[in-house]
Amino acid sequence: MKILVHYPFTDEQHDHLRQIARENGGHEVFVANDDQEALAVASEIDIIVGHFPPAVCAAAPNLRWVQSFSTGMDKFLFPEIIDRDEVAISNVAGLYAPQGGEHAWALLLALTRGIDKSIRHNDQRKWAGGATVELTGQTLGLVGLGGFGIEMAKRAAGYDMPIIAIDPVRRDRPPGVSELKDNSRENLHSLLRRADVVMMACPRTEETYHLIGREELALMKTSAYLINVTRGGIIDEDALSEALHDGQIAGAGIDVTEIEPLPEESPLWDAPNIILTPHRAGASQHRPRKVHEFFCAQLERYLKGEPVLNIIDKKKGY
């Protein structure tokens, strides 16, 4: 088989992938530094590791497996992948979850301890901060219990927070989660009414697009906080801006938006009690190493005929 590696690994990391391919059947590895280089060899390849542009996939008649570099798949399940039953695709679900959980909590703590306000006052040399809220004993609502949701839940343990969650697939309650239900509209609305903090931890699909809109925001407590570090488009941003201006919720921490970078005309820029970060939840000094190690393990599994992890249901989007 011929394997295309289209990801900015180091030469040493590329050599390691070549070694795995060679030792598990004498397969050949091509390295592409850009889409043009990938297109030049697309007609020969059976496997893509890393980036997989539509044009490259369309030009690869022998393609059988794609290992994505992303967790969320909403921007990558294009017809050149979905319409080909012979092509399997896997993602890196869970790989970025620890730092994602940290980022969600960083946003929440900055909001509830008034740190965002203190930073603004620092620039003016003012000894002042914002209002503070104690989280201990408050109820955390998790919309989704995949990798990100689990990591968010782990970090709630230190705050003695009861955790209620909904998820479309998971039925076993992880440690610390006191209540888990399916993701019906009724259960979502119940969670929103009860939670003091709502953290979004679901993928973006047709079903979750604008999952949180005006109706849902109106159900939340006026003292509640909303955090989203997973995928943009899950929250209706116009509705969120209105809710913040109207005091329907206490604050929001948003790392992902429907359009990125967030347009200058977005109402979120002028909304009160919001912290915006530029899609940084998945960032980590360990990310390059972890991605490489995961890709190597996945490639070895595939070449040995073993099941690979994180195969995506292309119709569901996760």
VOZA-338645 format. One record per residue (C-alpha): residue number from 1; residue in one letter; x, y, z. Coordinates in steps of 0.001 Angstrom, whole numbers, always signed. Layout:
+-----+---------+---------+---------+---------+
| num | residuo |       u |       v |       w |
+-----+---------+---------+---------+---------+
| NUM |       A |       X |       Y |       Z |
...
+-----+---------+---------+---------+---------+
REM end
This chain:
+-----+---------+---------+---------+---------+
| num | residuo |       u |       v |       w |
+-----+---------+---------+---------+---------+
|   1 |       M |      +0 |      +0 |      +0 |
|   2 |       K |    +956 |   +3617 |    -498 |
|   3 |       I |    +504 |   +6016 |   +2402 |
|   4 |       L |    +295 |   +9796 |   +2165 |
|   5 |       V |   +1392 |  +11724 |   +5252 |
|   6 |       H |    +113 |  +15285 |   +4918 |
|   7 |       Y |    +920 |  +16837 |   +8285 |
|   8 |       P |   +3754 |  +19111 |   +9524 |
|   9 |       F |   +5778 |  +16489 |  +11354 |
|  10 |       T |   +9541 |  +16716 |  +11806 |
|  11 |       D |  +11863 |  +14694 |   +9575 |
|  12 |       E |  +12477 |  +12334 |  +12486 |
|  13 |       Q |   +8743 |  +11815 |  +12983 |
|  14 |       H |   +8258 |  +11153 |   +9264 |
|  15 |       D |  +11062 |   +8587 |   +9416 |
|  16 |       H |   +9297 |   +6835 |  +12297 |
|  17 |       L |   +6112 |   +6544 |  +10216 |
|  18 |       R |   +8174 |   +5180 |   +7315 |
|  19 |       Q |   +9695 |   +2600 |   +9650 |
|  20 |       I |   +6253 |   +1438 |  +10797 |
|  21 |       A |   +5081 |   +1129 |   +7186 |
|  22 |       R |   +8212 |    -772 |   +6181 |
|  23 |       E |   +8151 |   -3178 |   +9135 |
|  24 |       N |   +4462 |   -3990 |   +8730 |
|  25 |       G |   +4348 |   -5124 |   +5124 |
|  26 |       G |   +6910 |   -3110 |   +3212 |
|  27 |       H |   +4527 |    -262 |   +2435 |
|  28 |       E |   +5614 |   +3061 |    +942 |
|  29 |       V |   +5169 |   +6487 |   +2553 |
|  30 |       F |   +4849 |   +9749 |    +628 |
|  31 |       V |   +5250 |  +13040 |   +2494 |
|  32 |       A |   +3381 |  +16118 |   +1248 |
|  33 |       N |   +4239 |  +19602 |   +2464 |
|  34 |       D |   +1250 |  +21219 |    +748 |
|  35 |       D |   -1907 |  +20346 |   -1176 |
|  36 |       Q |    -158 |  +20470 |   -4560 |
|  37 |       E |   +2354 |  +17856 |   -3473 |
|  38 |       A |    -512 |  +15750 |   -2127 |
|  39 |       L |   -2399 |  +16021 |   -5430 |
|  40 |       A |    +676 |  +14922 |   -7350 |
|  41 |       V |    +617 |  +11479 |   -5704 |
|  42 |       A |   -3103 |  +11157 |   -4926 |
|  43 |       S |   -3816 |   +8713 |   -7743 |
|  44 |       E |   -1505 |   +6151 |   -6121 |
|  45 |       I |   -2413 |   +6319 |   -2461 |
|  46 |       D |   -4466 |   +3961 |    -293 |
|  47 |       I |   -4176 |   +5802 |   +3026 |
|  48 |       I |   -4094 |   +9470 |   +4028 |
|  49 |       V |   -2737 |  +10518 |   +7400 |
|  50 |       G |   -3300 |  +14148 |   +8408 |
|  51 |       H |   -4865 |  +16709 |   +6076 |
|  52 |       F |   -7239 |  +15376 |   +3425 |
|  53 |       P |   -8548 |  +18154 |   +1128 |
|  54 |       P |  -11578 |  +17289 |   -1062 |
|  55 |       A |   -9553 |  +17580 |   -4270 |
|  56 |       V |   -6972 |  +15100 |   -2995 |
|  57 |       C |   -9621 |  +12599 |   -1904 |
|  58 |       A |  -11427 |  +12923 |   -5243 |
|  59 |       A |   -8184 |  +12192 |   -7085 |
|  60 |       A |   -7483 |   +9053 |   -5027 |
|  61 |       P |   -9478 |   +6124 |   -6488 |
|  62 |       N |   -7647 |   +3590 |   -4312 |
|  63 |       L |   -8278 |   +5439 |   -1053 |
|  64 |       R |   -9516 |   +3177 |   +1743 |
|  65 |       W |   -8732 |   +4926 |   +5038 |
|  66 |       V |   -8234 |   +8492 |   +6252 |
|  67 |       Q |   -6817 |   +9339 |   +9666 |
|  68 |       S |   -7897 |  +12902 |  +10426 |
|  69 |       F |   -5921 |  +15345 |  +12554 |
|  70 |       S |   -9158 |  +16816 |  +13945 |
|  71 |       T |  -11600 |  +15836 |  +16678 |
|  72 |       G |  -14633 |  +17640 |  +15278 |
|  73 |       M |  -15629 |  +16435 |  +11824 |
|  74 |       D |  -18285 |  +18971 |  +10797 |
|  75 |       K |  -15927 |  +20761 |   +8384 |
|  76 |       F |  -14417 |  +17618 |   +6904 |
|  77 |       L |  -17241 |  +15257 |   +5977 |
|  78 |       F |  -17571 |  +16433 |   +2392 |
|  79 |       P |  -19088 |  +14345 |    -458 |
|  80 |       E |  -15703 |  +13018 |   -1563 |
|  81 |       I |  -15653 |  +11130 |   +1760 |
|  82 |       I |  -19313 |  +10626 |   +2687 |
|  83 |       D |  -20397 |   +9220 |    -677 |
|  84 |       R |  -17684 |   +6553 |    -776 |
|  85 |       D |  -18643 |   +3541 |   +1314 |
|  86 |       E |  -15240 |   +1976 |    +776 |
|  87 |       V |  -13448 |   +4832 |   +2559 |
|  88 |       A |  -13261 |   +4698 |   +6359 |
|  89 |       I |  -12327 |   +7770 |   +8351 |
|  90 |       S |  -11141 |   +8076 |  +11947 |
|  91 |       N |  -10503 |  +11132 |  +14084 |
|  92 |       V |   -8435 |  +11977 |  +17155 |
|  93 |       A |  -11331 |  +12044 |  +19627 |
|  94 |       G |  -10054 |  +12351 |  +23177 |
|  95 |       L |   -6542 |  +13414 |  +22208 |
|  96 |       Y |   -7128 |  +17106 |  +22881 |
|  97 |       A |   -9607 |  +16556 |  +25710 |
|  98 |       P |   -7314 |  +17240 |  +28718 |
|  99 |       Q |   -6350 |  +20704 |  +27510 |
| 100 |       G |   -9943 |  +21261 |  +26381 |
| 101 |       G |  -11158 |  +20544 |  +29895 |
| 102 |       E |   -8538 |  +22907 |  +31305 |
| 103 |       H |   -9573 |  +25673 |  +28926 |
| 104 |       A |  -13255 |  +25325 |  +29782 |
| 105 |       W |  -12440 |  +25676 |  +33457 |
| 106 |       A |  -10046 |  +28564 |  +32814 |
| 107 |       L |  -12867 |  +30477 |  +31141 |
| 108 |       L |  -15303 |  +29626 |  +33923 |
| 109 |       L |  -12945 |  +30619 |  +36729 |
| 110 |       A |  -11974 |  +33848 |  +34990 |
| 111 |       L |  -15661 |  +34744 |  +34827 |
| 112 |       T |  -16702 |  +33664 |  +38305 |
| 113 |       R |  -13704 |  +35198 |  +40101 |
| 114 |       G |  -13843 |  +38479 |  +38193 |
| 115 |       I |  -10393 |  +37886 |  +36721 |
| 116 |       D |  -11410 |  +39186 |  +33298 |
| 117 |       K |  -12450 |  +42483 |  +34871 |
| 118 |       S |   -9251 |  +42677 |  +36942 |
| 119 |       I |   -7122 |  +42308 |  +33817 |
| 120 |       R |   -8922 |  +45216 |  +32169 |
| 121 |       H |   -8414 |  +47318 |  +35292 |
| 122 |       N |   -4724 |  +46383 |  +35312 |
| 123 |       D |   -4286 |  +48107 |  +31961 |
| 124 |       Q |   -5627 |  +51285 |  +33610 |
| 125 |       R |   -3541 |  +50786 |  +36791 |
| 126 |       K |   -6709 |  +50433 |  +38837 |
| 127 |       W |   -6835 |  +48200 |  +41935 |
| 128 |       A |  -10259 |  +46730 |  +41140 |
| 129 |       G |  -11946 |  +43565 |  +39981 |
| 130 |       G |  -15324 |  +42164 |  +39125 |
| 131 |       A |  -18048 |  +40357 |  +41011 |
| 132 |       T |  -17123 |  +36935 |  +42393 |
| 133 |       V |  -19116 |  +33731 |  +42605 |
| 134 |       E |  -18286 |  +30627 |  +44651 |
| 135 |       L |  -18604 |  +27465 |  +42570 |
| 136 |       T |  -18390 |  +24943 |  +45399 |
| 137 |       G |  -21609 |  +22951 |  +45560 |
| 138 |       Q |  -23070 |  +24486 |  +42410 |
| 139 |       T |  -24586 |  +22186 |  +39758 |
| 140 |       L |  -22643 |  +21533 |  +36550 |
| 141 |       G |  -24586 |  +20572 |  +33432 |
| 142 |       L |  -22689 |  +18811 |  +30645 |
| 143 |       V |  -24155 |  +18670 |  +27153 |
| 144 |       G |  -22178 |  +15685 |  +25898 |
| 145 |       L |  -19989 |  +13120 |  +27650 |
| 146 |       G |  -17300 |  +12358 |  +25122 |
| 147 |       G |  -13640 |  +13119 |  +25716 |
| 148 |       F |  -14134 |  +16810 |  +26454 |
| 149 |       G |  -17135 |  +16187 |  +28691 |
| 150 |       I |  -15279 |  +13585 |  +30743 |
| 151 |       E |  -12338 |  +15932 |  +31290 |
| 152 |       M |  -14669 |  +18764 |  +32290 |
| 153 |       A |  -16342 |  +16436 |  +34787 |
| 154 |       K |  -13012 |  +15353 |  +36287 |
| 155 |       R |  -12135 |  +18943 |  +37065 |
| 156 |       A |  -15458 |  +19549 |  +38790 |
| 157 |       A |  -14573 |  +17019 |  +41496 |
| 158 |       G |  -12433 |  +19529 |  +43363 |
| 159 |       Y |  -15413 |  +21851 |  +43657 |
| 160 |       D |  -17854 |  +19273 |  +45058 |
| 161 |       M |  -20219 |  +20037 |  +42196 |
| 162 |       P |  -23127 |  +17702 |  +41442 |
| 163 |       I |  -22939 |  +16861 |  +37730 |
| 164 |       I |  -25917 |  +16245 |  +35467 |
| 165 |       A |  -25313 |  +15273 |  +31858 |
| 166 |       I |  -26969 |  +14299 |  +28598 |
| 167 |       D |  -25424 |  +12308 |  +25764 |
| 168 |       P |  -26789 |  +10606 |  +22624 |
| 169 |       V |  -24765 |   +7413 |  +23051 |
| 170 |       R |  -23224 |   +6943 |  +26497 |
| 171 |       R |  -25373 |   +5172 |  +29079 |
| 172 |       D |  -22819 |   +4321 |  +31774 |
| 173 |       R |  -22303 |   +7072 |  +34337 |
| 174 |       P |  -18626 |   +8011 |  +34686 |
| 175 |       P |  -17264 |   +8663 |  +38192 |
| 176 |       G |  -18594 |  +11903 |  +39610 |
| 177 |       V |  -21592 |  +12155 |  +37289 |
| 178 |       S |  -24729 |  +11895 |  +39399 |
| 179 |       E |  -27254 |  +11840 |  +36580 |
| 180 |       L |  -27003 |  +10862 |  +32902 |
| 181 |       K |  -29870 |  +10930 |  +30409 |
| 182 |       D |  -30252 |  +10776 |  +26642 |
| 183 |       N |  -30058 |  +13971 |  +24630 |
| 184 |       S |  -33767 |  +14499 |  +24051 |
| 185 |       R |  -35035 |  +18057 |  +23834 |
| 186 |       E |  -36917 |  +17523 |  +27083 |
| 187 |       N |  -33776 |  +16394 |  +28897 |
| 188 |       L |  -31749 |  +19283 |  +27474 |
| 189 |       H |  -34310 |  +21790 |  +28698 |
| 190 |       S |  -34400 |  +20176 |  +32134 |
| 191 |       L |  -30607 |  +20395 |  +32366 |
| 192 |       L |  -30638 |  +24067 |  +31366 |
| 193 |       R |  -33201 |  +24903 |  +34037 |
| 194 |       R |  -31267 |  +23165 |  +36809 |
| 195 |       A |  -27608 |  +23891 |  +36075 |
| 196 |       D |  -25608 |  +26765 |  +37523 |
| 197 |       V |  -22924 |  +26158 |  +34902 |
| 198 |       V |  -23566 |  +24694 |  +31443 |
| 199 |       M |  -20603 |  +23369 |  +29470 |
| 200 |       M |  -21091 |  +22353 |  +25852 |
| 201 |       A |  -19191 |  +19159 |  +25049 |
| 202 |       C |  -20922 |  +17845 |  +21934 |
| 203 |       P |  -19879 |  +17714 |  +18271 |
| 204 |       R |  -21443 |  +19977 |  +15695 |
| 205 |       T |  -23881 |  +18030 |  +13535 |
| 206 |       E |  -27152 |  +18802 |  +11797 |
| 207 |       E |  -28888 |  +17967 |  +15079 |
| 208 |       T |  -26696 |  +20206 |  +17254 |
| 209 |       Y |  -26510 |  +23277 |  +14995 |
| 210 |       H |  -27876 |  +26196 |  +17077 |
| 211 |       L |  -28800 |  +23691 |  +19761 |
| 212 |       I |  -28696 |  +26591 |  +22205 |
| 213 |       G |  -30950 |  +29369 |  +20940 |
| 214 |       R |  -33261 |  +31994 |  +22381 |
| 215 |       E |  -35655 |  +29456 |  +23866 |
| 216 |       E |  -32880 |  +27515 |  +25553 |
| 217 |       L |  -31103 |  +30596 |  +26909 |
| 218 |       A |  -34386 |  +31824 |  +28380 |
| 219 |       L |  -34624 |  +28576 |  +30362 |
| 220 |       M |  -31283 |  +29099 |  +32099 |
| 221 |       K |  -30919 |  +30704 |  +35496 |
| 222 |       T |  -30048 |  +34388 |  +35429 |
| 223 |       S |  -27079 |  +33442 |  +37631 |
| 224 |       A |  -25863 |  +30699 |  +35260 |
| 225 |       Y |  -22735 |  +30600 |  +33092 |
| 226 |       L |  -22419 |  +29087 |  +29604 |
| 227 |       I |  -19107 |  +27690 |  +28339 |
| 228 |       N |  -18304 |  +26378 |  +24839 |
| 229 |       V |  -14862 |  +25114 |  +23808 |
| 230 |       T |  -15897 |  +22361 |  +21386 |
| 231 |       R |  -17364 |  +23531 |  +18058 |
| 232 |       G |  -18731 |  +26800 |  +16757 |
| 233 |       G |  -22325 |  +26910 |  +15569 |
| 234 |       I |  -23715 |  +24926 |  +18492 |
| 235 |       I |  -24812 |  +28210 |  +20082 |
| 236 |       D |  -26850 |  +30836 |  +18220 |
| 237 |       E |  -24495 |  +33784 |  +18647 |
| 238 |       D |  -27109 |  +36485 |  +18036 |
| 239 |       A |  -29308 |  +34903 |  +20694 |
| 240 |       L |  -26359 |  +34667 |  +23096 |
| 241 |       S |  -25489 |  +38327 |  +22602 |
| 242 |       E |  -29093 |  +39318 |  +23308 |
| 243 |       A |  -29219 |  +37112 |  +26412 |
| 244 |       L |  -26057 |  +38710 |  +27798 |
| 245 |       H |  -27278 |  +42237 |  +27103 |
| 246 |       D |  -30636 |  +41433 |  +28727 |
| 247 |       G |  -29085 |  +39769 |  +31775 |
| 248 |       Q |  -30744 |  +36426 |  +31028 |
| 249 |       I |  -27532 |  +34649 |  +32027 |
| 250 |       A |  -24590 |  +35784 |  +34152 |
| 251 |       G |  -21827 |  +35253 |  +31623 |
| 252 |       A |  -20304 |  +33169 |  +28841 |
| 253 |       G |  -16893 |  +31802 |  +27935 |
| 254 |       I |  -16559 |  +31119 |  +24211 |
| 255 |       D |  -13527 |  +29607 |  +22462 |
| 256 |       V |  -15192 |  +28584 |  +19186 |
| 257 |       T |  -17521 |  +30516 |  +16890 |
| 258 |       E |  -19618 |  +29777 |  +13834 |
| 259 |       I |  -17298 |  +31811 |  +11604 |
| 260 |       E |  -13610 |  +31947 |  +12468 |
| 261 |       P |  -11929 |  +34323 |  +12888 |
| 262 |       L |  -14916 |  +35992 |  +14534 |
| 263 |       P |  -16001 |  +38828 |  +12186 |
| 264 |       E |  -15550 |  +42399 |  +13406 |
| 265 |       E |  -19284 |  +42984 |  +13030 |
| 266 |       S |  -20222 |  +40082 |  +15332 |
| 267 |       P |  -22441 |  +41227 |  +18215 |
| 268 |       L |  -20404 |  +39060 |  +20576 |
| 269 |       W |  -17601 |  +41640 |  +20621 |
| 270 |       D |  -19874 |  +44153 |  +22324 |
| 271 |       A |  -21733 |  +41750 |  +24605 |
| 272 |       P |  -21172 |  +42177 |  +28359 |
| 273 |       N |  -19800 |  +39472 |  +30660 |
| 274 |       I |  -18240 |  +37371 |  +27924 |
| 275 |       I |  -14705 |  +36094 |  +27454 |
| 276 |       L |  -13702 |  +35238 |  +23882 |
| 277 |       T |  -10602 |  +33194 |  +23074 |
| 278 |       P |   -9451 |  +32364 |  +19514 |
| 279 |       H |  -10043 |  +28581 |  +19295 |
| 280 |       R |   -7215 |  +27721 |  +21674 |
| 281 |       A |   -8788 |  +24980 |  +23792 |
| 282 |       G |   -7018 |  +22216 |  +21886 |
| 283 |       A |   -3600 |  +23862 |  +22063 |
| 284 |       S |    -833 |  +22305 |  +24139 |
| 285 |       Q |   +2942 |  +22089 |  +24151 |
| 286 |       H |   +2429 |  +18314 |  +24047 |
| 287 |       R |     +87 |  +18306 |  +21051 |
| 288 |       P |   +2687 |  +17643 |  +18280 |
| 289 |       R |   +4075 |  +14671 |  +20194 |
| 290 |       K |    +653 |  +13264 |  +21089 |
| 291 |       V |    -609 |  +13562 |  +17510 |
| 292 |       H |   +2456 |  +11770 |  +16172 |
| 293 |       E |   +2229 |   +8972 |  +18735 |
| 294 |       F |   -1467 |   +8499 |  +18000 |
| 295 |       F |    -948 |   +8471 |  +14228 |
| 296 |       C |   +1844 |   +5903 |  +14590 |
| 297 |       A |    -291 |   +3613 |  +16748 |
| 298 |       Q |   -3251 |   +3928 |  +14391 |
| 299 |       L |   -1161 |   +3208 |  +11302 |
| 300 |       E |    +366 |    +144 |  +12931 |
| 301 |       R |   -3093 |   -1158 |  +13867 |
| 302 |       Y |   -4384 |    -698 |  +10334 |
| 303 |       L |   -1397 |   -2335 |   +8658 |
| 304 |       K |   -1639 |   -5315 |  +11025 |
| 305 |       G |   -5320 |   -5735 |  +10197 |
| 306 |       E |   -6428 |   -4693 |  +13678 |
| 307 |       P |   -9401 |   -2373 |  +14326 |
| 308 |       V |   -8386 |   +1272 |  +14405 |
| 309 |       L |   -9770 |   +3608 |  +17046 |
| 310 |       N |  -12318 |   +6384 |  +16590 |
| 311 |       I |  -13961 |   +5272 |  +13348 |
| 312 |       I |  -16537 |   +7904 |  +12382 |
| 313 |       D |  -20130 |   +7189 |  +11451 |
| 314 |       K |  -20123 |   +9415 |   +8383 |
| 315 |       K |  -23888 |   +9847 |   +8405 |
| 316 |       K |  -24040 |  +10905 |  +12066 |
| 317 |       G |  -20883 |  +13001 |  +11952 |
| 318 |       Y |  -19212 |  +11473 |  +15017 |
+-----+---------+---------+---------+---------+
REM end
